[in-house]
């Protein structure tokens, strides 16, 4: 990830993910593609390659490695179902 704008990007990314997951509720699935669409609605020029990622999935995977998100693979679509990491996710 590029050093320039890293903190701003993470902050904006989390605000958007938090908002989308809150809108959808805990029971509804949120796919990675939905998060990208929400980011692009709020910032039409958004492109993950600017931040050093080859794909949006790679960006999500990095956020999961950092413990910020939990990713579950959707068997049918092959995409990720995304939820925010919670303290009990790490404990369990």
Backbone as CSV, one residue per row, in Angstrom:
resi,resn,N_x,N_y,N_z,CA_x,CA_y,CA_z,C_x,C_y,C_z
1,UNK,0.852,-1.167,0.000,0.000,0.000,0.000,0.898,1.230,0.000
2,UNK,0.550,2.207,-0.777,1.330,3.441,-0.828,1.328,4.130,0.523
3,UNK,2.471,4.707,0.863,2.564,5.421,2.137,1.676,6.660,2.121
4,UNK,1.660,7.369,0.993,0.857,8.583,0.879,-0.622,8.225,0.950
5,UNK,-1.311,8.834,1.876,-2.753,8.636,1.966,-3.179,7.355,2.653
6,UNK,-2.240,6.585,3.204,-2.586,5.309,3.829,-3.575,5.509,4.978
7,UNK,-3.291,6.448,5.872,-4.172,6.685,7.016,-5.528,7.197,6.545
8,UNK,-5.526,8.100,5.575,-6.792,8.622,5.046,-7.604,7.513,4.399
9,UNK,-6.927,6.658,3.636,-7.626,5.559,2.978,-8.240,4.611,4.002
10,UNK,-7.465,4.212,5.001,-7.970,3.281,6.015,-9.156,3.877,6.748
11,UNK,-9.070,5.161,7.055,-10.163,5.831,7.743,-11.424,5.840,6.872
12,UNK,-11.280,6.230,5.615,-12.421,6.269,4.695,-12.974,4.865,4.445
13,UNK,-12.083,3.906,4.285,-12.492,2.520,4.051,-13.340,2.031,5.225
14,UNK,-12.873,2.271,6.442,-13.605,1.805,7.617,-14.936,2.512,7.781
15,UNK,-14.973,3.807,7.517,-16.254,4.529,7.599,-17.256,3.925,6.626
16,UNK,-16.812,3.648,5.397,-17.710,3.086,4.392,-18.144,1.675,4.739
17,UNK,-17.223,0.859,5.194,-17.573,-0.510,5.564,-18.514,-0.499,6.762
18,UNK,-18.194,0.310,7.773,-19.063,0.417,8.953,-20.470,0.836,8.553
19,UNK,-20.557,1.857,7.707,-21.863,2.370,7.287,-22.650,1.308,6.527
20,UNK,-22.001,0.635,5.602,-22.687,-0.374,4.796,-23.160,-1.533,5.668
21,UNK,-22.310,-2.001,6.550,-22.694,-3.122,7.406,-23.804,-2.714,8.374
22,UNK,-23.776,-1.474,8.846,-24.841,-0.991,9.726,-26.161,-0.890,8.976
23,UNK,-26.110,-0.386,7.742,-27.318,-0.262,6.918,-27.955,-1.623,6.681
24,UNK,-27.122,-2.615,6.413,-27.612,-3.944,6.046,-28.075,-4.743,7.254
25,UNK,-27.551,-4.441,8.411,-27.912,-5.187,9.614,-27.061,-6.434,9.762
26,UNK,-27.058,-6.948,10.956,-26.199,-8.085,11.288,-26.622,-9.363,10.573
27,UNK,-27.883,-9.469,10.217,-28.384,-10.706,9.632,-28.177,-10.803,8.119
28,UNK,-28.015,-9.670,7.460,-27.865,-9.676,6.007,-26.412,-9.839,5.602
29,UNK,-26.200,-10.593,4.547,-24.856,-10.790,4.024,-24.395,-9.555,3.270
30,UNK,-23.118,-9.238,3.424,-22.506,-8.142,2.679,-21.321,-8.729,1.925
31,UNK,-21.381,-8.654,0.618,-20.316,-9.175,-0.223,-19.273,-8.095,-0.476
32,UNK,-18.066,-8.532,-0.753,-16.984,-7.609,-1.067,-17.345,-6.680,-2.214
33,UNK,-18.036,-7.193,-3.203,-18.414,-6.363,-4.357,-19.348,-5.229,-3.939
34,UNK,-20.166,-5.456,-2.917,-21.061,-4.412,-2.421,-20.254,-3.290,-1.770
35,UNK,-19.195,-3.667,-1.082,-18.336,-2.665,-0.443,-17.645,-1.827,-1.509
36,UNK,-17.154,-2.483,-2.558,-16.499,-1.732,-3.631,-17.493,-0.777,-4.302
37,UNK,-18.699,-1.232,-4.551,-19.717,-0.364,-5.149,-19.994,0.845,-4.255
38,UNK,-20.076,0.617,-2.948,-20.327,1.728,-2.016,-19.169,2.717,-2.035
39,UNK,-17.940,2.197,-2.067,-16.773,3.080,-2.144,-16.802,3.905,-3.427
40,UNK,-17.161,3.270,-4.540,-17.188,3.973,-5.828,-18.329,4.989,-5.892
41,UNK,-19.434,4.733,-5.189,-20.517,5.729,-5.137,-20.055,6.970,-4.396
42,UNK,-19.326,6.760,-3.321,-18.863,7.896,-2.512,-17.638,8.577,-3.106
43,UNK,-16.849,7.816,-3.847,-15.648,8.345,-4.487,-15.525,7.689,-5.861
44,UNK,-16.148,8.285,-6.897,-16.178,7.660,-8.222,-14.796,7.348,-8.805
45,UNK,-13.780,8.025,-8.340,-12.438,7.765,-8.846,-11.699,6.665,-8.100
46,UNK,-12.375,6.002,-7.155,-11.707,4.970,-6.363,-11.167,3.858,-7.257
47,UNK,-9.924,3.479,-6.990,-9.304,2.358,-7.690,-8.288,1.739,-6.737
48,UNK,-8.473,0.478,-6.426,-7.593,-0.196,-5.470,-6.142,-0.248,-5.932
49,UNK,-5.908,-0.204,-7.229,-4.526,-0.253,-7.722,-3.738,0.993,-7.308
50,UNK,-4.415,2.100,-7.097,-3.746,3.309,-6.624,-3.077,3.056,-5.275
51,UNK,-3.679,2.188,-4.478,-3.160,1.872,-3.153,-2.246,0.645,-3.154
52,UNK,-1.915,0.154,-4.335,-0.952,-0.934,-4.458,-1.546,-2.332,-4.480
53,UNK,-2.855,-2.438,-4.667,-3.491,-3.752,-4.712,-3.845,-4.115,-6.145
54,UNK,-3.616,-5.371,-6.514,-3.945,-5.822,-7.872,-5.436,-6.055,-8.056
55,UNK,-6.138,-6.304,-6.961,-7.581,-6.541,-7.042,-8.230,-6.071,-5.746
56,UNK,-9.539,-5.903,-5.791,-10.247,-5.513,-4.582,-10.205,-6.641,-3.558
57,UNK,-10.236,-7.896,-4.035,-10.110,-9.019,-3.111,-8.796,-8.964,-2.350
58,UNK,-7.724,-8.561,-3.023,-6.427,-8.439,-2.353,-6.493,-7.380,-1.253
59,UNK,-7.213,-6.300,-1.491,-7.399,-5.266,-0.476,-8.165,-5.835,0.718
60,UNK,-9.244,-6.562,0.444,-10.023,-7.176,1.521,-9.175,-8.172,2.306
61,UNK,-8.381,-8.962,1.601,-7.534,-9.954,2.255,-6.502,-9.295,3.172
62,UNK,-5.966,-8.151,2.741,-5.024,-7.420,3.582,-5.720,-6.906,4.848
63,UNK,-6.930,-6.376,4.692,-7.691,-5.915,5.856,-7.977,-7.078,6.810
64,UNK,-8.240,-8.257,6.260,-8.472,-9.436,7.100,-7.187,-9.851,7.808
65,UNK,-6.047,-9.806,7.111,-4.764,-10.144,7.745,-4.458,-9.201,8.909
66,UNK,-4.897,-7.950,8.778,-4.671,-6.960,9.843,-5.687,-7.101,10.975
67,UNK,-6.637,-8.002,10.824,-7.632,-8.212,11.869,-8.766,-7.213,11.851
68,UNK,-8.940,-6.500,10.732,-9.972,-5.466,10.639,-11.296,-6.007,10.122
69,UNK,-11.233,-7.049,9.308,-12.417,-7.667,8.725,-12.322,-9.172,8.888
70,UNK,-13.472,-9.825,8.784,-13.523,-11.277,8.714,-14.127,-11.604,7.360
71,UNK,-13.444,-12.467,6.616,-13.906,-12.856,5.286,-14.324,-14.313,5.306
72,UNK,-15.488,-14.573,4.744,-15.964,-15.940,4.557,-16.208,-16.125,3.071
73,UNK,-15.708,-17.204,2.522,-15.878,-17.458,1.090,-17.297,-17.954,0.841
74,UNK,-17.982,-17.323,-0.120,-19.313,-17.760,-0.526,-19.138,-18.882,-1.541
75,UNK,-19.635,-20.063,-1.201,-19.442,-21.244,-2.052,-20.024,-21.066,-3.457
76,UNK,-21.198,-20.456,-3.538,-21.859,-20.327,-4.839,-21.161,-19.336,-5.761
77,UNK,-20.879,-18.131,-5.243,-20.334,-17.081,-6.106,-18.814,-17.090,-6.150
78,UNK,-18.184,-17.644,-5.109,-16.730,-17.597,-5.031,-16.221,-16.292,-4.454
79,UNK,-17.123,-15.340,-4.187,-16.735,-14.055,-3.618,-16.673,-14.127,-2.104
80,UNK,-16.290,-13.006,-1.503,-16.205,-12.942,-0.050,-17.454,-12.343,0.552
81,UNK,-17.897,-12.928,1.663,-18.888,-12.318,2.527,-18.076,-11.645,3.631
82,UNK,-18.377,-10.387,3.900,-17.537,-9.568,4.771,-18.298,-9.178,6.029
83,UNK,-17.581,-9.216,7.145,-18.120,-8.660,8.381,-16.971,-8.032,9.145
84,UNK,-17.299,-7.110,10.020,-16.270,-6.464,10.829,-15.729,-7.446,11.846
85,UNK,-14.452,-7.362,12.100,-13.834,-8.190,13.129,-14.281,-7.684,14.486
86,UNK,-14.524,-8.598,15.374,-14.871,-8.261,16.759,-13.858,-8.948,17.656
87,UNK,-13.779,-8.506,18.886,-12.828,-9.089,19.834,-13.036,-10.593,19.975
88,UNK,-14.306,-11.060,19.949,-14.544,-12.487,20.118,-14.161,-13.293,18.881
89,UNK,-14.027,-12.634,17.699,-13.523,-13.329,16.511,-12.079,-13.742,16.720
90,UNK,-11.308,-12.868,17.360,-9.892,-13.144,17.599,-9.723,-14.194,18.690
91,UNK,-10.596,-14.200,19.666,-10.484,-15.135,20.772,-10.891,-16.545,20.382
92,UNK,-11.761,-16.618,19.335,-12.364,-17.876,19.111,-11.885,-18.775,18.123
